[in-house]
């Protein structure tokens, strides 16, 4: 999430490769992200990868530094879900 432009370039290149190899419509591109402390930064990232052509987004409800014993931030996931237009 610290380099959204790079991630978007990778998504576009992968989508083009899928198309060039004849797999368009049969292969998908997905990203899995963790939430950032600044939810607006996370929202902007989600919007950017969608614009780049990602087919699926998985939002992990913890910060990168949050231990797995801590419950996920359901409110953050619910907020971000409103911004996601892909499955």
C-alpha positions as CSV (number, residue, x, y, z in Angstrom):
1,X,0.0,0.0,0.0
2,X,3.0,2.3,0.3
3,X,3.5,2.2,-3.5
4,X,0.0,2.2,-5.1
5,X,1.3,3.3,-8.5
6,X,3.6,0.2,-8.6
7,X,0.8,-2.1,-7.6
8,X,-1.5,-0.6,-10.2
9,X,1.3,-1.0,-12.9
10,X,1.7,-4.7,-11.9
11,X,-2.1,-5.3,-12.1
12,X,-2.3,-3.7,-15.5
13,X,0.6,-5.7,-16.8
14,X,-0.8,-9.0,-15.4
15,X,-4.2,-8.2,-16.9
16,X,-2.6,-7.5,-20.3
17,X,-0.6,-10.8,-20.1
18,X,-3.8,-12.7,-19.3
19,X,-5.4,-11.1,-22.4
20,X,-2.4,-11.6,-24.6
21,X,-2.2,-15.3,-23.6
22,X,-5.9,-15.8,-24.5
23,X,-7.2,-16.3,-21.0
24,X,-9.3,-13.1,-20.8
25,X,-12.6,-14.0,-19.1
26,X,-11.1,-17.3,-17.8
27,X,-8.5,-16.0,-15.4
28,X,-8.8,-13.3,-12.8
29,X,-6.5,-10.9,-10.9
30,X,-7.0,-10.3,-7.2
31,X,-5.3,-8.4,-4.4
32,X,-5.3,-9.0,-0.7
33,X,-4.7,-6.0,1.5
34,X,-4.6,-5.2,5.2
35,X,-6.1,-2.0,6.5
36,X,-3.9,1.0,7.2
37,X,-4.1,3.1,10.3
38,X,-5.4,5.9,7.9
39,X,-8.6,4.3,6.5
40,X,-8.7,7.1,3.9
41,X,-5.3,5.8,2.6
42,X,-6.8,2.3,2.4
43,X,-9.8,3.6,0.6
44,X,-7.7,5.4,-2.0
45,X,-5.7,2.2,-2.5
46,X,-8.9,0.2,-3.0
47,X,-10.1,2.7,-5.5
48,X,-6.8,2.7,-7.4
49,X,-6.5,-1.1,-7.7
50,X,-10.1,-1.2,-8.9
51,X,-9.4,1.4,-11.5
52,X,-6.3,-0.7,-12.6
53,X,-8.6,-3.6,-13.3
54,X,-8.5,-5.9,-10.4
55,X,-11.3,-8.5,-10.3
56,X,-11.4,-9.3,-6.6
57,X,-10.3,-7.6,-3.4
58,X,-9.8,-9.3,-0.1
59,X,-9.6,-7.0,2.9
60,X,-7.8,-8.4,5.9
61,X,-9.3,-6.6,8.9
62,X,-6.1,-6.0,10.8
63,X,-3.1,-3.7,10.5
64,X,0.2,-5.2,9.4
65,X,1.4,-4.9,12.9
66,X,-1.7,-6.3,14.6
67,X,-1.3,-9.8,16.1
68,X,-3.7,-12.5,15.1
69,X,-4.9,-12.8,18.7
70,X,-6.5,-9.3,18.3
71,X,-10.0,-9.3,16.8
72,X,-10.3,-7.9,13.3
73,X,-11.6,-4.3,12.9
74,X,-15.1,-5.1,11.6
75,X,-16.0,-1.4,11.4
76,X,-13.1,-0.7,9.1
77,X,-13.9,-3.6,6.8
78,X,-17.6,-2.5,6.7
79,X,-16.5,1.1,5.8
80,X,-14.2,-0.1,3.1
81,X,-16.7,-2.6,1.7
82,X,-18.9,0.4,0.8
83,X,-16.0,1.6,-1.5
84,X,-15.5,-1.7,-3.2
85,X,-17.3,-2.3,-6.5
86,X,-15.8,-5.7,-7.3
87,X,-16.4,-8.9,-5.4
